[in-house]
Amino acid sequence: MNNRSRLLHTINLIILSSAIFTTFFGSGTQEANKRVLYNSSANLIFFACAIIVSLIVIFFVGFIFYTAFPVFQSQGIINFLITDEWNYGRNTYGIKTYIMGTLIMTIVTLIMAVPISIFTAIFLSEIASLRLASSIRPFIELLVGIPSVVYGIFGLFVLENIFQNYIEPILSSVLGFIPIFVDVNPQSGLGVLLASTVLSIMVFPTITTISENAIRSVSVENRHASLSLGANRWETISKVVLPAASSGIMTAVVLGMMRAMGETMAIVMLLGNANTIPSSVMGPGYAMTSKILNDIGHHFNEPGPRAALFGIAAVLFAIEIGFVLVSRYLGGRNEL
């Protein structure tokens, strides 16, 4: 083989090697570059979405407190919270009545809803078969999709007569020696008990679903360890599963409570809208959301009344944030 043939053979080998290198390594480098570019683009999109949501929340909260600031400045925050006179003519605003009405209604709602919701979550996650649980769960989730005005209509046209003619007279005759069970308004079934009953139905799916997920998230090994030590099923549930899921259950209760405190339409229809602090669970009351809904259409263009109504919204928002912070603190302690 002459020199020319050797040179051509060497060039062909170099070209072939370059082609092989490009095939096996160059394409991999391109794919890696594409993957890095894709991941960077996805991260940028996610970051932008998070920033947009954060800005919306900040704007929303800032708008509420900015609009409410004049009433805090003119009335004083403390006076605004602890006085109960609300008079548009004298520009005097106090929301003690509405705060107490909201809190009493929420407490009664949680007393009725929390035990049933948690027991249902325990049944679905620990006792019921997969087939039975999957058959029941859609009915619970369906309750979330029912509009609140439908709940209000159901309470107003179906439950009110039942409460007025049967439930409240029975409770008053049996437990009437306790002041909170005195039927102060026998001519009507509207009041805290009716509103709280409907609210408990509304918050039931929220508390049940989140509690069930929290219970299911407890490790199976914890259950097996408890059973292997001689504990029965209920002892395992009460002493192992529920304490381990307590943080999630507490979150469920807080979310249900926030739903109850923030509900408007059904409460306007069922609570009675009496400008007094309820002295009995069967008495009427006035919630913070009801006051906003009833008055905002008539006084939105007036700066003072508008600021007062936004002040109610700001206080309600602050109360709910306070409960969320407390639940997160207690949940963190439970995890420790």
C-alpha positions as CSV (number, residue, x, y, z in Angstrom):
1,M,0.0,0.0,0.0
2,N,1.5,3.3,-1.1
3,N,1.5,6.5,0.9
4,R,-1.5,7.9,-0.9
5,S,-3.6,4.8,-0.1
6,R,-2.5,5.0,3.6
7,L,-3.5,8.7,3.7
8,L,-6.9,8.0,2.3
9,H,-7.4,5.1,4.7
10,T,-6.5,7.3,7.7
11,I,-8.9,10.1,6.6
12,N,-11.7,7.5,6.3
13,L,-11.0,6.2,9.8
14,I,-11.1,9.8,11.2
15,I,-14.4,10.5,9.4
16,L,-15.9,7.3,10.6
17,S,-14.7,7.9,14.2
18,S,-16.2,11.4,14.2
19,A,-19.5,10.0,12.9
20,I,-19.5,7.3,15.7
21,F,-18.6,9.9,18.4
22,T,-21.3,12.3,17.2
23,T,-23.9,9.5,17.1
24,F,-23.3,8.1,20.6
25,F,-22.1,11.2,22.4
26,G,-23.3,14.3,20.5
27,S,-27.0,13.3,20.5
28,G,-26.7,12.5,24.2
29,T,-25.3,16.0,24.8
30,Q,-28.1,17.5,22.9
31,E,-30.7,15.5,24.8
32,A,-29.1,16.6,28.0
33,N,-29.2,20.2,27.0
34,K,-32.8,19.9,26.0
35,R,-33.6,18.3,29.3
36,V,-31.9,21.1,31.2
37,L,-33.6,23.7,29.1
38,Y,-37.0,22.0,29.7
39,N,-36.5,21.8,33.5
40,S,-35.4,25.4,33.6
41,S,-38.4,26.5,31.6
42,A,-40.7,24.5,33.9
43,N,-39.2,25.9,37.0
44,L,-39.5,29.4,35.6
45,I,-43.2,28.8,34.9
46,F,-43.9,27.4,38.3
47,F,-42.0,30.3,40.0
48,A,-44.0,32.8,37.9
49,C,-47.3,31.1,39.0
50,A,-46.3,31.2,42.6
51,I,-45.4,34.9,42.4
52,I,-48.7,35.7,40.7
53,V,-50.7,33.9,43.3
54,S,-48.7,35.6,46.1
55,L,-49.3,39.0,44.6
56,I,-53.0,38.3,44.2
57,V,-53.2,37.3,47.9
58,I,-51.2,40.3,49.0
59,F,-53.3,42.7,46.9
60,F,-56.5,41.1,48.2
61,V,-55.5,41.3,51.8
62,G,-54.0,44.8,51.4
63,F,-57.2,46.1,49.7
64,I,-59.4,44.8,52.6
65,F,-57.3,46.4,55.3
66,Y,-56.6,49.6,53.4
67,T,-60.4,50.1,52.8
68,A,-61.1,49.3,56.5
69,F,-58.4,51.5,57.9
70,P,-60.6,54.7,58.2
71,V,-63.0,53.0,60.6
72,F,-60.1,51.6,62.7
73,Q,-58.7,55.2,62.8
74,S,-62.0,56.9,63.7
75,Q,-63.4,54.3,66.1
76,G,-60.3,52.8,67.5
77,I,-59.6,49.1,67.0
78,I,-60.5,48.2,70.6
79,N,-63.8,50.1,70.6
80,F,-64.7,48.7,67.2
81,L,-64.3,45.2,68.6
82,I,-65.9,45.6,72.1
83,T,-68.8,47.9,71.5
84,D,-72.2,46.8,70.1
85,E,-73.7,50.0,68.7
86,W,-73.9,50.2,64.9
87,N,-75.5,53.4,63.7
88,Y,-74.9,54.8,60.3
89,G,-76.5,58.2,61.1
90,R,-74.1,58.9,64.0
91,N,-71.1,57.1,62.3
92,T,-70.8,54.8,65.3
93,Y,-69.7,51.3,64.6
94,G,-69.1,48.4,67.0
95,I,-69.2,44.7,66.0
96,K,-69.3,42.9,69.3
97,T,-72.7,41.5,68.6
98,Y,-71.7,40.2,65.2
99,I,-68.4,38.7,66.5
100,M,-70.3,36.9,69.3
101,G,-73.0,35.7,66.9
102,T,-70.4,34.3,64.6
103,L,-68.4,32.6,67.3
104,I,-71.4,31.0,69.0
105,M,-72.7,29.7,65.7
106,T,-69.3,28.3,64.8
107,I,-68.8,26.6,68.2
108,V,-72.2,24.9,68.0
109,T,-71.4,23.8,64.4
110,L,-68.2,22.2,65.4
111,I,-69.7,20.5,68.4
112,M,-72.2,18.8,66.0
113,A,-69.9,18.3,63.0
114,V,-66.5,17.2,64.4
115,P,-67.4,14.0,66.2
116,I,-69.6,12.7,63.3
117,S,-66.9,13.7,60.7
118,I,-64.0,12.1,62.6
119,F,-66.0,8.9,63.3
120,T,-66.9,8.7,59.7
121,A,-63.3,9.1,58.6
122,I,-62.2,6.4,61.1
123,F,-64.9,4.1,59.6
124,L,-63.9,4.7,56.0
125,S,-60.2,4.3,56.6
126,E,-60.0,1.6,59.3
127,I,-63.1,-0.4,59.4
128,A,-65.0,-0.4,56.1
129,S,-64.0,-2.6,53.2
130,L,-62.5,-1.0,50.1
131,R,-65.7,-1.6,48.2
132,L,-67.9,-0.1,50.9
133,A,-65.7,2.9,51.4
134,S,-65.5,3.6,47.7
135,S,-69.3,3.4,47.5
136,I,-69.9,5.8,50.4
137,R,-67.1,8.3,49.6
138,P,-68.8,9.8,46.4
139,F,-71.9,10.7,48.4
140,I,-69.8,12.6,51.0
141,E,-67.8,14.4,48.3
142,L,-71.1,15.3,46.5
143,L,-72.1,17.5,49.5
144,V,-69.2,19.8,48.6
145,G,-70.7,20.7,45.2
146,I,-74.1,21.7,46.5
147,P,-74.4,25.6,46.5
148,S,-74.9,27.2,49.9
149,V,-78.1,28.9,48.7
150,V,-79.6,25.4,48.2
151,Y,-78.6,24.5,51.7
152,G,-80.3,27.6,52.9
153,I,-83.5,26.8,51.0
154,F,-83.5,23.3,52.4
155,G,-83.1,24.6,55.9
156,L,-85.7,27.3,55.4
157,F,-88.5,25.3,53.8
158,V,-87.8,21.8,55.2
159,L,-86.0,22.0,58.5
160,E,-87.5,25.2,60.0
161,N,-90.9,23.6,60.6
162,I,-89.3,20.5,62.0
163,F,-87.2,22.5,64.4
164,Q,-90.1,24.8,65.4
165,N,-92.7,22.1,66.0
166,Y,-90.6,19.1,67.2
167,I,-86.9,19.5,68.0
168,E,-86.8,22.8,69.9
169,P,-89.9,22.1,72.0
170,I,-88.5,18.7,73.0
171,L,-85.1,20.2,73.8
172,S,-86.6,23.0,75.8
173,S,-88.9,20.7,77.8
174,V,-86.0,18.2,78.6
175,L,-83.1,20.6,79.0
176,G,-84.9,23.9,79.6
177,F,-83.4,24.1,83.1
178,I,-80.1,25.0,81.4
179,P,-80.3,28.6,80.1
180,I,-78.7,27.9,76.7
181,F,-81.5,25.4,75.9
182,V,-84.4,27.8,76.6
183,D,-86.7,28.3,73.6
184,V,-86.7,32.1,73.4
185,N,-88.5,32.3,70.2
186,P,-91.2,29.5,69.9
187,Q,-92.9,31.2,67.0
188,S,-90.0,30.5,64.7
189,G,-87.4,27.8,64.1
190,L,-84.8,30.2,62.9
191,G,-81.8,30.7,65.1
192,V,-78.4,29.4,66.0
193,L,-79.4,25.7,66.3
194,L,-81.0,25.6,62.8
195,A,-78.1,27.5,61.2
196,S,-75.5,25.4,62.9
197,T,-77.2,22.2,61.9
198,V,-77.1,23.2,58.2
199,L,-73.6,24.4,58.6
200,S,-72.5,21.1,60.1
201,I,-73.8,19.4,57.0
202,M,-71.8,21.8,54.9
203,V,-68.5,21.4,56.7
204,F,-68.9,17.6,57.2
205,P,-67.3,16.6,53.9
206,T,-64.3,18.9,54.4
207,I,-63.5,17.6,57.8
208,T,-64.2,14.0,56.9
209,T,-62.2,13.9,53.7
210,I,-59.1,15.6,55.1
211,S,-59.2,13.5,58.4
212,E,-59.5,10.3,56.4
213,N,-56.5,11.2,54.3
214,A,-54.6,12.0,57.5
215,I,-55.5,8.7,59.1
216,R,-54.6,6.8,55.9
217,S,-51.2,8.4,55.9
218,V,-50.2,6.8,59.2
219,S,-47.7,4.0,58.5
220,V,-49.0,0.5,58.3
221,E,-46.0,-0.6,60.4
222,N,-47.3,1.4,63.3
223,R,-50.6,-0.5,63.2
224,H,-48.9,-3.9,62.9
225,A,-46.6,-3.1,65.8
226,S,-49.5,-2.1,68.0
227,L,-51.4,-5.3,67.1
228,S,-48.4,-7.5,67.6
229,L,-48.1,-6.1,71.2
230,G,-51.6,-7.4,72.0
231,A,-53.7,-4.3,71.4
232,N,-57.1,-4.7,69.7
233,R,-58.3,-2.7,66.8
234,W,-59.9,0.1,68.8
235,E,-56.9,0.5,71.1
236,T,-54.7,0.7,68.0
237,I,-56.9,3.3,66.4
238,S,-57.3,5.4,69.6
239,K,-53.8,5.2,71.0
240,V,-51.6,4.9,67.8
241,V,-53.4,6.0,64.7
242,L,-55.3,9.0,65.9
243,P,-52.4,10.6,67.8
244,A,-50.2,10.1,64.8
245,A,-52.8,11.7,62.5
246,S,-53.8,14.5,65.0
247,S,-52.0,17.2,63.0
248,G,-54.0,16.4,59.9
249,I,-57.2,16.1,61.8
250,M,-56.6,19.4,63.5
251,T,-56.1,21.0,60.1
252,A,-59.3,19.5,58.9
253,V,-61.2,20.9,61.9
254,V,-59.7,24.4,61.3
255,L,-60.6,24.3,57.6
256,G,-64.1,23.3,58.6
257,M,-64.3,26.1,61.1
258,M,-63.1,28.6,58.6
259,R,-65.8,27.4,56.2
260,A,-68.4,27.8,58.9
261,M,-67.2,31.3,59.9
262,G,-67.0,32.5,56.3
263,E,-70.4,31.1,55.1
264,T,-72.9,33.8,54.1
265,M,-76.0,32.9,52.1
266,A,-77.3,30.0,54.2
267,I,-76.6,32.0,57.4
268,V,-78.5,35.0,56.2
269,M,-81.5,32.8,55.5
270,L,-81.4,30.7,58.7
271,L,-79.8,32.6,61.7
272,G,-82.6,35.1,62.1
273,N,-80.5,38.4,61.7
274,A,-81.6,39.7,65.1
275,N,-79.2,42.4,66.3
276,T,-78.6,40.7,69.7
277,I,-76.1,38.3,71.2
278,P,-77.8,34.9,71.3
279,S,-78.7,33.9,74.9
280,S,-79.7,30.4,73.8
281,V,-78.8,27.9,71.0
282,M,-82.4,28.3,69.9
283,G,-82.3,32.1,69.8
284,P,-81.6,34.2,66.7
285,G,-78.3,36.0,66.1
286,Y,-76.4,38.0,63.6
287,A,-73.2,36.9,61.9
288,M,-70.4,39.0,60.6
289,T,-70.9,37.8,57.0
290,S,-74.6,38.4,57.2
291,K,-74.1,42.0,58.2
292,I,-71.7,42.6,55.3
293,L,-74.1,41.0,52.8
294,N,-77.2,42.7,54.0
295,D,-75.7,46.2,54.1
296,I,-73.0,46.4,51.4
297,G,-75.5,47.0,48.6
298,H,-77.0,50.0,50.3
299,H,-73.9,51.7,51.6
300,F,-71.1,50.8,49.2
301,N,-70.8,54.3,47.8
302,E,-70.6,56.0,51.3
303,P,-67.0,56.1,52.5
304,G,-67.7,55.7,56.2
305,P,-70.2,52.8,56.1
306,R,-68.1,51.1,53.4
307,A,-65.0,51.3,55.6
308,A,-67.0,49.9,58.6
309,L,-68.3,46.9,56.5
310,F,-64.8,46.3,55.2
311,G,-63.7,46.5,58.9
312,I,-65.9,43.5,59.7
313,A,-64.3,41.6,56.8
314,A,-60.8,42.5,58.1
315,V,-61.6,41.3,61.6
316,L,-63.1,38.1,60.3
317,F,-60.0,37.5,58.2
318,A,-57.7,38.2,61.2
319,I,-59.7,35.8,63.4
320,E,-59.3,33.0,60.8
321,I,-55.6,33.7,60.3
322,G,-55.2,33.5,64.1
323,F,-56.9,30.1,64.3
324,V,-54.7,28.9,61.4
325,L,-51.5,30.0,63.2
326,V,-52.6,28.3,66.4
327,S,-53.4,25.1,64.6
328,R,-50.1,25.1,62.8
329,Y,-48.3,25.7,66.1
330,L,-50.1,22.9,67.9
331,G,-49.7,20.6,64.8
332,G,-46.0,21.2,64.9
333,R,-45.8,20.4,68.6
334,N,-47.7,17.1,67.9
335,E,-45.3,16.1,65.2
336,L,-42.4,16.6,67.7
